Amino acid sequence: MAGAARQWPMSLSTIIHAGLTRPSRPIHGLVLMGGGARTAYQVGVLQAVGAMLKLRSGHSPAFPFQVLVGTSAGALNVAYLAGAATGGLQAFVQLGQFWSRLRSADVYELDVKPWVRFSRLLAALSLWRNARGHGAILNNMRLVDTLHHAVSLQGIEDSLQLKAIDAVAVTASSYTSGVHWTFCHTARDSRHEPWNRPGRRSEFQPLTIEHLMASSAIPFLFPSTPLWVDGRREFFGDGSMRQISPLSPAMHLGAHKILVVGVGQPQRSGLIGDAQGAAARSPTLGGIAGHAMASVFHDTLQADVEQAQRVTKTLAQLPREVAAVLPYRSVEVLSIQPTQSLDALAQAHAHELPGSVRRALGGLGALKGSGGALASYLLFEPGFVQALIALGEHDAYARKEELLAFFAEGAVSKTQATA
């Protein structure tokens, strides 16, 4: 409760500040959270959303989101969509095609010898050598080439100029200063005033592949990326780190309705052990690593969603006379996250990992027990990806009425959808 009380003024300030601009139409925002390979789940949700909207309209409507905000691998999805937004709902189909072609070899590589699987010491030594050589365990330079071929930076410019979208933003965390940065791009960057909050800042500038690499640099796994901010060079890592308010950028950029797609889960598998046993099992290395990853990627989202809904509900309940003189607007938040354990799903597909990664993690004992948690961030392979997409579609259709109401024409609703 104390933590929530400390954050209340920050969220309230964001909502009131965002209410100072009142465009003629409701602005729909899309917030995609990070999680490595797990973010293929977002593709399924969005493909289902596109199919619903096309079926309802009877034709292929325009791209349904005006504000796009992404973090980590979610930033890669956002950038891809922004570059294809002039094609309308086809952008979701194209994103699915991109993921269907993606392989782990297109994202990273790890060079270890086959014999590391037989010794934790040898596995640790091999990974340490990779970390010394690349600044992280994995070399992700292959992702640079993949993004250059997949993400259309000119397409992003075209989408902004043709008003298919209003803004696109990605987040990254500075190892140098500790500040969490949001890099925003609009058709008129110079006209926007950046925001500056404790530990959180923004800058308006054209997005580059370097921004995407910085946002998706998973700590310890991928090396940092240098970016220029405030006239100096800082080194950045995954935007999920120190991300205390994931919804804030979308609010600052004017979104009235925000669909946020996370890739966390209500309960992580394998950390506690069999509750019916005589004693709970101690966590494996994979379980501890998965717990740490979940804390980086997922633990702030639900709290921010609930707080945004609580603040907006409170504002909506004010007397009309008071509400009429306040510079605020309603911000409707709809949150979708997996209904099944992605850890367990990944464990069923762990055999698809590249041989070098499987040997290294197996040598460390990180694929035993709850090792699926760690593997789920690295499994950019067809079986796991398609399973995630199918789950995303299933979860979206299970909430079809909420999603269609979210995109309904007319004024922004004063009521909040349940997250």
Sine and cosine of phi, psi and omega as CSV:
sin_phi,cos_phi,sin_psi,cos_psi,sin_omega,cos_omega
0.00,0.00,-0.63,0.78,0.00,-1.00
-0.90,0.44,-0.65,0.76,0.01,-1.00
-0.90,0.44,-0.65,0.76,0.01,-1.00
-0.90,0.43,-0.62,0.79,-0.01,-1.00
-0.91,0.42,-0.61,0.79,0.00,-1.00
-0.92,0.39,-0.53,0.85,-0.05,-1.00
-1.00,0.08,-0.27,0.96,-0.08,-1.00
-0.82,0.57,-0.77,0.63,-0.02,-1.00
-0.87,0.50,-0.54,0.84,-0.01,-1.00
-0.91,0.42,-0.75,0.67,-0.01,-1.00
-0.93,0.38,-0.64,0.76,0.01,-1.00
-0.89,0.46,-0.68,0.73,0.02,-1.00
-0.88,0.48,-0.66,0.75,-0.01,-1.00
-0.89,0.45,-0.70,0.71,-0.03,-1.00
-0.91,0.41,-0.69,0.73,0.00,-1.00
-0.92,0.38,-0.67,0.74,0.02,-1.00
-0.87,0.49,-0.68,0.73,-0.02,-1.00
-0.92,0.40,-0.41,0.91,-0.01,-1.00
-0.98,0.22,-0.11,0.99,-0.01,-1.00
-0.94,0.34,-0.37,0.93,0.09,-1.00
-0.96,-0.26,0.73,-0.68,-0.08,-1.00
-0.79,-0.62,0.99,0.13,0.02,-1.00
-0.93,0.37,0.25,-0.97,-0.09,-1.00
-0.97,0.26,-0.26,0.97,-0.03,-1.00
-0.77,-0.64,0.49,-0.87,0.09,-1.00
-0.89,0.46,0.68,-0.73,0.00,-1.00
-0.97,-0.23,0.85,-0.52,0.00,-1.00
-1.00,-0.05,0.78,-0.63,0.03,-1.00
-0.94,-0.35,0.56,-0.83,0.08,-1.00
-0.87,-0.50,0.83,-0.56,0.03,-1.00
-0.89,-0.46,0.88,-0.47,0.00,-1.00
-0.92,-0.38,0.87,-0.50,-0.04,-1.00
-0.99,0.12,0.17,-0.99,-0.05,-1.00
-1.00,-0.06,0.16,-0.99,0.02,-1.00
0.35,-0.94,0.46,0.89,0.04,-1.00
0.86,0.51,-0.69,-0.72,-0.04,-1.00
-0.89,0.46,-0.37,0.93,-0.01,-1.00
-0.87,0.49,-0.38,0.92,-0.07,-1.00
-0.95,0.32,-0.06,1.00,0.17,-0.98
-0.87,0.50,-0.42,0.91,0.08,-1.00
-0.84,0.55,-0.61,0.79,-0.01,-1.00
-0.89,0.46,-0.55,0.84,0.01,-1.00
-0.88,0.47,-0.69,0.72,0.02,-1.00
-0.89,0.46,-0.69,0.73,0.03,-1.00
-0.86,0.50,-0.73,0.69,-0.08,-1.00
-0.95,0.32,-0.59,0.81,0.07,-1.00
-0.90,0.44,-0.63,0.78,0.05,-1.00
-0.91,0.40,-0.67,0.75,0.05,-1.00
-0.85,0.52,-0.72,0.70,0.01,-1.00
-0.87,0.50,-0.68,0.73,0.01,-1.00
-0.90,0.43,-0.65,0.76,0.03,-1.00
-0.88,0.47,-0.73,0.68,-0.05,-1.00
-0.92,0.38,-0.61,0.79,0.02,-1.00
-0.92,0.39,-0.66,0.75,0.01,-1.00
-0.91,0.41,-0.64,0.77,-0.02,-1.00
-0.93,0.38,-0.62,0.79,-0.08,-1.00
-1.00,0.07,-0.38,0.93,-0.03,-1.00
0.99,0.13,-0.05,1.00,0.06,-1.00
-0.54,-0.84,-0.15,-0.99,-0.01,-1.00
-0.99,-0.14,0.99,-0.16,-0.05,-1.00
-0.96,0.29,0.08,-1.00,0.00,-1.00
-0.93,0.38,0.24,-0.97,0.05,-1.00
-0.84,0.54,0.77,-0.64,-0.22,-0.98
-0.99,0.11,-0.14,0.99,-0.03,-1.00
-0.91,-0.41,0.68,-0.73,0.03,-1.00
-0.98,-0.20,-0.44,0.90,0.01,-1.00
-0.86,-0.51,0.83,-0.56,-0.03,-1.00
-0.87,-0.49,0.82,-0.58,0.00,-1.00
-0.75,-0.66,0.78,-0.62,-0.03,-1.00
-0.70,-0.71,0.46,-0.89,0.02,-1.00
-0.76,-0.65,0.70,-0.71,0.07,-1.00
0.85,0.53,-0.75,-0.66,0.03,-1.00
-0.90,0.43,-0.41,0.91,0.12,-0.99
-0.89,0.45,-0.50,0.86,0.06,-1.00
-0.92,0.39,-0.58,0.81,0.05,-1.00
-0.90,0.43,-0.68,0.73,0.06,-1.00
-0.89,0.46,-0.68,0.74,0.00,-1.00
-0.89,0.45,-0.71,0.70,-0.01,-1.00
-0.90,0.44,-0.65,0.76,0.04,-1.00
-0.88,0.48,-0.73,0.69,-0.01,-1.00
-0.90,0.44,-0.65,0.76,0.01,-1.00
-0.88,0.47,-0.60,0.80,0.00,-1.00
-0.96,0.29,-0.28,0.96,-0.03,-1.00
-0.90,-0.44,0.12,0.99,-0.14,-0.99
-0.90,0.43,-0.44,0.90,0.01,-1.00
-0.91,0.42,-0.31,0.95,0.04,-1.00
-1.00,0.07,0.09,1.00,0.03,-1.00
0.94,0.34,-0.65,-0.76,-0.06,-1.00
-0.91,0.41,-0.29,0.96,0.03,-1.00
-0.88,0.47,-0.36,0.93,0.03,-1.00
-0.86,0.51,-0.60,0.80,0.01,-1.00
-0.93,0.38,-0.63,0.78,0.03,-1.00
-0.90,0.43,-0.68,0.73,-0.01,-1.00
-0.91,0.42,-0.60,0.80,0.06,-1.00
-0.89,0.46,-0.64,0.76,0.06,-1.00
-0.89,0.45,-0.62,0.78,0.03,-1.00
-0.91,0.41,-0.62,0.79,0.05,-1.00
-0.87,0.49,-0.73,0.68,-0.01,-1.00
-0.92,0.39,-0.54,0.84,0.00,-1.00
-0.93,0.38,-0.42,0.91,0.02,-1.00
-1.00,-0.01,-0.24,0.97,-0.12,-0.99
-0.95,0.30,0.61,-0.79,0.09,-1.00
-0.72,-0.69,0.33,-0.95,0.03,-1.00
-0.84,0.54,-0.58,0.82,0.00,-1.00
-0.90,0.43,-0.32,0.95,0.06,-1.00
-0.99,0.10,-0.14,0.99,-0.09,-1.00
-0.91,-0.41,-0.69,0.72,-0.09,-1.00
-0.42,-0.91,0.18,-0.98,0.12,-0.99
-0.59,-0.81,0.43,-0.90,0.02,-1.00
-0.59,-0.81,0.84,-0.55,-0.04,-1.00
-0.97,-0.25,0.97,-0.23,0.07,-1.00
-0.72,-0.70,0.42,-0.91,-0.03,-1.00
-0.99,0.15,0.48,-0.88,-0.03,-1.00
-0.85,0.53,-0.50,0.87,-0.10,-1.00
-0.97,0.24,-0.09,1.00,-0.01,-1.00
-0.92,0.39,-0.33,0.94,-0.03,-1.00
-0.91,0.42,-0.32,0.95,-0.10,-0.99
-1.00,-0.03,-0.08,1.00,-0.07,-1.00
-0.50,-0.86,0.78,-0.62,0.06,-1.00
-0.91,0.41,-0.58,0.82,0.01,-1.00
-0.90,0.44,-0.71,0.71,0.01,-1.00
-0.92,0.38,-0.61,0.79,0.04,-1.00
-0.90,0.44,-0.71,0.71,0.01,-1.00
-0.89,0.46,-0.65,0.76,0.01,-1.00
-0.90,0.43,-0.66,0.75,0.00,-1.00
-0.90,0.43,-0.69,0.72,0.02,-1.00
-0.92,0.39,-0.59,0.81,0.03,-1.00
-0.89,0.45,-0.64,0.77,0.03,-1.00
-0.90,0.43,-0.65,0.76,0.06,-1.00
-0.90,0.45,-0.65,0.76,-0.01,-1.00
-0.90,0.44,-0.63,0.78,0.02,-1.00
-0.92,0.39,-0.60,0.80,-0.06,-1.00
-0.97,0.24,-0.53,0.85,-0.11,-0.99
-0.86,-0.51,-0.04,1.00,-0.06,-1.00
0.98,0.20,0.10,1.00,0.03,-1.00
-0.25,-0.97,0.17,-0.99,-0.05,-1.00
-0.93,0.36,-0.63,0.78,-0.07,-1.00
-0.94,-0.33,0.48,-0.88,0.10,-1.00
-0.99,-0.15,0.91,-0.42,-0.07,-1.00
-0.96,-0.29,0.41,0.91,0.01,-1.00
-0.90,0.43,-0.41,0.91,0.05,-1.00
-0.90,0.43,-0.47,0.88,0.02,-1.00
-0.91,0.41,-0.53,0.85,0.04,-1.00
-0.85,0.52,-0.75,0.66,0.01,-1.00
-0.91,0.42,-0.66,0.75,0.02,-1.00
-0.86,0.50,-0.71,0.71,-0.03,-1.00
-0.93,0.36,-0.61,0.79,0.03,-1.00
-0.87,0.50,-0.57,0.82,0.02,-1.00
-0.99,0.13,-0.46,0.89,-0.13,-0.99
-1.00,-0.10,-0.67,0.74,-0.11,-0.99
-1.00,-0.07,0.83,-0.56,-0.01,-1.00
-1.00,-0.05,0.98,-0.21,0.05,-1.00
-0.91,0.41,-0.59,0.81,0.07,-1.00
-0.92,0.39,-0.58,0.82,0.06,-1.00
-0.88,0.47,-0.58,0.81,0.06,-1.00
-0.90,0.44,-0.70,0.71,0.04,-1.00
-0.87,0.50,-0.71,0.71,0.00,-1.00
-0.89,0.46,-0.67,0.75,0.00,-1.00
-0.88,0.47,-0.62,0.78,0.02,-1.00
-0.95,0.32,-0.71,0.71,-0.04,-1.00
-0.93,0.38,-0.58,0.82,0.00,-1.00
-1.00,0.05,0.03,1.00,0.06,-1.00
0.90,0.45,0.47,0.88,0.17,-0.99
-0.93,0.37,-0.53,0.85,0.12,-0.99
-0.69,-0.73,0.32,-0.95,0.02,-1.00
-0.99,-0.15,-0.57,0.82,-0.08,-1.00
-0.35,-0.94,0.51,-0.86,0.13,-0.99
-0.71,-0.70,0.64,-0.77,-0.07,-1.00
-0.57,-0.82,0.57,-0.82,0.10,-1.00
-0.76,-0.65,0.46,-0.89,-0.05,-1.00
-0.91,-0.42,0.51,-0.86,0.05,-1.00
-0.50,-0.87,0.37,-0.93,-0.05,-1.00
-0.90,-0.43,0.78,-0.62,-0.05,-1.00
-0.99,0.12,0.87,-0.50,0.13,-0.99
-0.94,0.35,-0.45,0.89,-0.08,-1.00
-0.96,0.30,-0.75,0.66,-0.09,-1.00
-0.95,-0.33,-0.27,0.96,-0.06,-1.00
0.99,0.14,0.04,1.00,-0.03,-1.00
-1.00,0.07,0.64,-0.77,0.07,-1.00
-1.00,-0.04,0.89,-0.46,-0.10,-0.99
-0.96,-0.29,0.61,-0.79,0.16,-0.99
-0.91,-0.42,0.87,-0.50,0.00,-1.00
-0.99,-0.16,0.90,-0.44,-0.12,-0.99
-0.93,-0.36,0.56,-0.83,0.04,-1.00
-0.71,-0.70,0.82,-0.58,0.06,-1.00
-0.77,-0.64,0.04,-1.00,0.04,-1.00
-0.93,0.36,-0.37,0.93,-0.03,-1.00
-0.70,-0.72,0.94,0.33,-0.06,-1.00
-0.84,0.54,-0.63,0.78,-0.10,-0.99
-0.92,0.38,-0.29,0.96,-0.04,-1.00
-1.00,-0.01,-0.08,1.00,-0.06,-1.00
-0.99,-0.15,0.65,-0.76,0.04,-1.00
-1.00,-0.05,0.89,-0.46,0.02,-1.00
-0.89,0.45,0.46,-0.89,0.07,-1.00
-0.99,-0.16,0.45,-0.89,-0.04,-1.00
-0.64,-0.77,0.95,-0.32,0.02,-1.00
-0.85,-0.53,0.31,-0.95,0.02,-1.00
-0.82,0.57,0.90,-0.43,0.03,-1.00
0.98,0.18,-0.04,1.00,-0.05,-1.00
-0.69,-0.73,0.78,-0.63,0.01,-1.00
-0.65,-0.76,0.26,-0.96,0.05,-1.00
-0.74,-0.67,0.33,-0.94,0.10,-1.00
-0.53,-0.85,0.69,-0.72,-0.01,-1.00
-0.99,-0.16,0.89,-0.46,-0.03,-1.00
-0.27,-0.96,0.42,-0.91,0.06,-1.00
-0.86,0.51,0.67,-0.74,0.00,-1.00
-0.98,0.21,0.53,-0.85,0.02,-1.00
-0.77,-0.64,0.14,-0.99,0.08,-1.00
-0.89,0.46,-0.53,0.85,0.02,-1.00
-0.89,0.46,-0.62,0.78,0.06,-1.00
-0.87,0.49,-0.66,0.75,-0.02,-1.00
-0.93,0.36,-0.63,0.77,0.04,-1.00
-0.91,0.43,-0.64,0.77,0.02,-1.00
-0.90,0.43,-0.72,0.69,-0.05,-1.00
-0.90,0.45,-0.52,0.85,-0.10,-0.99
-0.98,-0.20,0.23,0.97,-0.02,-1.00
-0.99,0.17,1.00,0.09,-0.03,-1.00
-0.84,0.55,0.79,-0.61,-0.06,-1.00
-0.84,0.55,0.67,-0.75,0.00,-1.00
0.97,0.26,-0.58,0.81,-0.04,-1.00
-0.99,0.14,-0.72,0.69,-0.05,-1.00
-0.90,-0.44,0.56,-0.83,-0.02,-1.00
-0.95,0.32,0.36,-0.93,0.03,-1.00
-0.94,0.33,0.28,-0.96,0.01,-1.00
-0.80,-0.60,0.75,-0.66,0.02,-1.00
-0.98,0.18,0.66,-0.75,0.10,-0.99
-0.69,-0.73,0.41,-0.91,0.04,-1.00
-0.99,-0.13,0.85,-0.53,0.08,-1.00
-0.68,-0.74,0.62,-0.78,-0.01,-1.00
0.80,0.60,0.55,0.84,0.05,-1.00
0.97,0.26,0.23,0.97,0.03,-1.00
-0.67,-0.75,0.33,-0.95,-0.03,-1.00
-1.00,-0.01,0.84,-0.54,0.06,-1.00
-0.82,-0.57,0.40,-0.91,-0.01,-1.00
-0.97,-0.23,0.74,-0.67,-0.14,-0.99
-0.87,-0.49,0.51,-0.86,0.11,-0.99
-0.78,-0.63,-0.20,-0.98,-0.14,-0.99
-0.77,0.63,0.74,-0.67,-0.03,-1.00
-0.92,0.39,-0.22,0.97,0.03,-1.00
-0.96,0.29,-0.36,0.93,0.02,-1.00
-0.95,0.32,0.72,-0.69,0.05,-1.00
0.87,0.50,0.43,0.90,0.01,-1.00
-1.00,0.00,1.00,0.04,-0.12,-0.99
-0.99,0.10,-0.27,0.96,-0.02,-1.00
-0.61,-0.79,0.98,0.18,-0.08,-1.00
-0.88,0.48,-0.48,0.88,-0.06,-1.00
-1.00,0.09,-0.27,0.96,-0.11,-0.99
-0.83,0.56,-0.72,0.69,-0.01,-1.00
-0.85,0.53,-0.65,0.76,0.00,-1.00
-0.90,0.44,-0.62,0.79,0.04,-1.00
-0.92,0.39,-0.70,0.71,0.02,-1.00
-0.87,0.49,-0.55,0.83,-0.03,-1.00
-1.00,0.07,0.10,0.99,0.20,-0.98
0.98,-0.18,0.15,0.99,-0.04,-1.00
-0.93,0.38,0.72,-0.70,0.10,-0.99
-1.00,-0.03,-0.57,0.82,0.01,-1.00
-0.81,-0.58,0.74,-0.68,-0.07,-1.00
-0.81,-0.58,0.87,-0.50,0.17,-0.98
-0.99,-0.14,0.87,-0.49,0.00,-1.00
-0.91,-0.42,0.79,-0.61,0.00,-1.00
-0.90,-0.44,0.94,-0.35,0.05,-1.00
-0.98,-0.19,0.09,-1.00,0.03,-1.00
-0.76,-0.65,0.47,0.88,0.11,-0.99
-1.00,0.10,-0.22,-0.98,0.01,-1.00
-0.41,-0.91,0.46,-0.89,-0.08,-1.00
-0.87,0.50,-0.58,0.81,-0.04,-1.00
-0.60,-0.80,0.79,-0.61,0.00,-1.00
-0.99,0.12,0.70,-0.71,-0.07,-1.00
-0.99,0.13,0.54,-0.84,0.22,-0.98
1.00,0.09,0.01,1.00,-0.07,-1.00
-1.00,0.03,-0.44,0.90,-0.12,-0.99
-0.99,-0.14,-0.55,0.84,-0.06,-1.00
0.99,-0.11,-0.03,-1.00,-0.03,-1.00
-0.97,0.24,0.94,-0.34,-0.06,-1.00
-0.90,0.44,-0.33,0.94,-0.02,-1.00
-1.00,0.06,-0.18,0.98,-0.04,-1.00
-0.97,0.25,0.10,-1.00,0.00,-1.00
-0.91,0.42,-0.56,0.83,0.02,-1.00
-0.45,-0.89,0.54,-0.84,0.02,-1.00
-0.93,0.37,0.61,-0.79,0.03,-1.00
-0.95,0.31,0.56,-0.83,0.10,-1.00
-0.95,0.32,0.54,-0.84,-0.07,-1.00
-0.94,0.35,0.57,-0.82,0.10,-1.00
-0.98,0.21,0.17,-0.99,0.08,-1.00
-0.86,0.51,-0.64,0.77,0.04,-1.00
-0.90,0.45,-0.62,0.79,0.02,-1.00
-0.91,0.42,-0.67,0.74,0.02,-1.00
-0.91,0.41,-0.68,0.73,0.03,-1.00
-0.89,0.46,-0.66,0.75,0.03,-1.00
-0.90,0.43,-0.63,0.78,0.05,-1.00
-0.89,0.45,-0.68,0.74,0.02,-1.00
-0.90,0.44,-0.67,0.74,0.02,-1.00
-0.89,0.45,-0.68,0.73,0.00,-1.00
-0.89,0.46,-0.59,0.81,0.02,-1.00
-0.92,0.39,-0.58,0.81,0.03,-1.00
-0.95,0.32,-0.70,0.71,-0.21,-0.98
-1.00,-0.04,-0.48,0.88,-0.26,-0.97
-0.82,-0.58,-0.42,0.91,-0.27,-0.96
-0.94,0.35,-0.31,0.95,-0.01,-1.00
-1.00,0.00,-0.31,0.95,-0.15,-0.99
-0.90,0.44,-0.82,0.58,-0.10,-0.99
-0.89,0.46,-0.61,0.79,0.03,-1.00
-0.89,0.45,-0.64,0.77,0.00,-1.00
-0.94,0.34,-0.63,0.78,0.05,-1.00
-0.88,0.47,-0.74,0.67,-0.02,-1.00
-0.89,0.45,-0.63,0.78,-0.01,-1.00
-0.93,0.36,-0.67,0.74,0.03,-1.00
-0.88,0.48,-0.66,0.75,0.02,-1.00
-0.92,0.39,-0.62,0.78,-0.02,-1.00
-0.92,0.39,-0.69,0.73,0.01,-1.00
-0.90,0.43,-0.70,0.71,-0.01,-1.00
-0.91,0.42,-0.64,0.77,0.03,-1.00
-0.90,0.44,-0.64,0.77,0.04,-1.00
-0.89,0.46,-0.69,0.72,0.02,-1.00
-0.90,0.44,-0.62,0.78,-0.02,-1.00
-0.93,0.38,-0.38,0.92,-0.03,-1.00
-1.00,0.01,-0.01,1.00,0.05,-1.00
-0.92,0.40,0.48,-0.88,0.08,-1.00
-0.84,0.55,0.56,-0.83,-0.05,-1.00
-0.84,0.54,-0.58,0.81,-0.02,-1.00
-0.90,0.44,-0.62,0.78,0.02,-1.00
-0.96,0.28,-0.70,0.71,-0.04,-1.00
-0.88,0.48,-0.54,0.84,-0.07,-1.00
-0.91,0.42,-0.44,0.90,-0.06,-1.00
-0.97,-0.22,0.00,1.00,0.01,-1.00
-1.00,-0.09,0.66,-0.75,0.00,-1.00
-0.99,0.11,0.92,0.39,0.00,-1.00
-0.71,-0.71,0.27,-0.96,0.12,-0.99
-0.65,-0.76,0.30,-0.95,0.03,-1.00
-0.96,0.27,0.65,-0.76,0.10,-0.99
-0.87,-0.50,0.94,-0.35,-0.03,-1.00
-1.00,-0.06,0.78,-0.63,-0.05,-1.00
-0.87,-0.50,0.81,-0.59,0.10,-1.00
-0.86,-0.51,0.86,-0.51,-0.07,-1.00
-0.92,-0.39,0.73,-0.68,0.05,-1.00
-0.82,-0.57,0.76,-0.64,0.07,-1.00
-0.66,-0.75,0.32,-0.95,-0.06,-1.00
-0.84,0.54,0.63,-0.78,0.05,-1.00
-1.00,-0.08,-0.10,1.00,0.03,-1.00
-0.84,-0.55,0.34,-0.94,-0.01,-1.00
-0.95,0.32,0.89,-0.46,0.08,-1.00
-0.96,0.27,-0.42,0.91,0.08,-1.00
-0.88,0.48,-0.76,0.65,-0.01,-1.00
-0.91,0.42,-0.62,0.78,0.02,-1.00
-0.89,0.45,-0.67,0.74,0.01,-1.00
-0.92,0.39,-0.61,0.79,-0.02,-1.00
-0.89,0.46,-0.55,0.84,0.03,-1.00
-0.94,0.34,-0.33,0.94,-0.03,-1.00
-0.91,-0.42,0.17,0.99,-0.08,-1.00
-0.86,0.51,-0.44,0.90,0.01,-1.00
-0.91,0.42,-0.26,0.97,0.00,-1.00
-0.99,0.15,-0.20,0.98,0.02,-1.00
-0.84,0.54,0.54,-0.84,0.11,-0.99
-0.80,0.60,0.57,-0.82,-0.09,-1.00
-0.82,0.57,-0.65,0.76,-0.03,-1.00
-0.90,0.43,-0.65,0.76,0.00,-1.00
-0.94,0.35,-0.67,0.75,0.01,-1.00
-0.89,0.46,-0.63,0.78,0.01,-1.00
-0.92,0.39,-0.70,0.71,-0.05,-1.00
-0.91,0.41,-0.75,0.66,-0.02,-1.00
-0.93,0.36,-0.60,0.80,0.04,-1.00
-0.91,0.42,-0.62,0.79,0.03,-1.00
-0.90,0.44,-0.51,0.86,0.03,-1.00
-1.00,0.07,-0.04,1.00,-0.05,-1.00
0.96,0.28,0.33,0.94,-0.09,-1.00
-1.00,0.04,0.03,1.00,0.07,-1.00
-0.94,-0.34,0.07,1.00,0.03,-1.00
-1.00,-0.04,0.32,-0.95,0.05,-1.00
0.85,0.52,-0.92,-0.39,-0.04,-1.00
-1.00,-0.08,0.45,0.89,-0.05,-1.00
-0.89,0.46,-0.28,0.96,0.05,-1.00
-0.86,0.50,-0.44,0.90,0.00,-1.00
-0.88,0.47,-0.72,0.70,0.02,-1.00
-0.95,0.31,-0.68,0.74,-0.01,-1.00
-0.87,0.49,-0.51,0.86,-0.09,-1.00
-0.89,0.45,-0.38,0.93,0.01,-1.00
-0.99,0.10,-0.29,0.96,-0.12,-0.99
-0.92,-0.39,-0.06,1.00,-0.13,-0.99
-1.00,0.05,0.94,0.33,0.07,-1.00
-1.00,0.07,0.85,0.52,-0.06,-1.00
-0.82,-0.58,0.44,-0.90,-0.19,-0.98
-0.82,0.58,-0.71,0.71,-0.06,-1.00
-0.87,0.49,-0.75,0.66,-0.01,-1.00
-0.93,0.37,-0.68,0.73,-0.01,-1.00
-0.87,0.50,-0.74,0.67,-0.03,-1.00
-0.92,0.40,-0.56,0.83,0.06,-1.00
-0.91,0.42,-0.63,0.77,0.04,-1.00
-0.92,0.40,-0.69,0.72,0.00,-1.00
-0.88,0.47,-0.68,0.73,0.02,-1.00
-0.89,0.46,-0.65,0.76,0.03,-1.00
-0.91,0.41,-0.66,0.75,0.03,-1.00
-0.88,0.48,-0.68,0.73,0.04,-1.00
-0.89,0.45,-0.69,0.72,0.01,-1.00
-0.87,0.50,-0.73,0.69,-0.04,-1.00
-0.92,0.39,-0.58,0.81,0.02,-1.00
-0.93,0.38,-0.70,0.71,0.00,-1.00
-0.92,0.39,-0.49,0.87,0.06,-1.00
-0.91,0.41,-0.32,0.95,0.00,-1.00
-0.86,-0.50,0.56,0.83,-0.07,-1.00
-0.84,0.55,-0.72,0.70,-0.04,-1.00
-0.88,0.47,-0.68,0.74,0.02,-1.00
-0.89,0.45,-0.67,0.74,-0.04,-1.00
-0.92,0.38,-0.68,0.74,0.02,-1.00
-0.92,0.40,-0.60,0.80,0.06,-1.00
-0.92,0.40,-0.57,0.82,0.02,-1.00
-0.88,0.48,-0.58,0.81,-0.02,-1.00
-0.99,-0.13,0.14,0.99,-0.03,-1.00
-0.88,0.47,0.55,-0.83,0.03,-1.00
-0.94,0.33,0.38,-0.92,0.08,-1.00
0.94,-0.33,-0.23,-0.97,-0.10,-1.00
-0.93,0.38,0.38,-0.93,0.04,-1.00
-0.94,0.34,0.72,-0.69,-0.02,-1.00
-0.93,0.36,0.55,-0.84,0.07,-1.00
-1.00,0.02,-0.14,0.99,-0.03,-1.00
-0.99,-0.16,0.37,-0.93,-0.07,-1.00
-0.94,-0.33,0.68,-0.73,0.13,-0.99
-0.97,0.25,0.53,-0.85,0.02,-1.00
-0.96,0.27,0.64,-0.77,-0.04,-1.00
-1.00,0.06,0.00,0.00,0.00,0.00
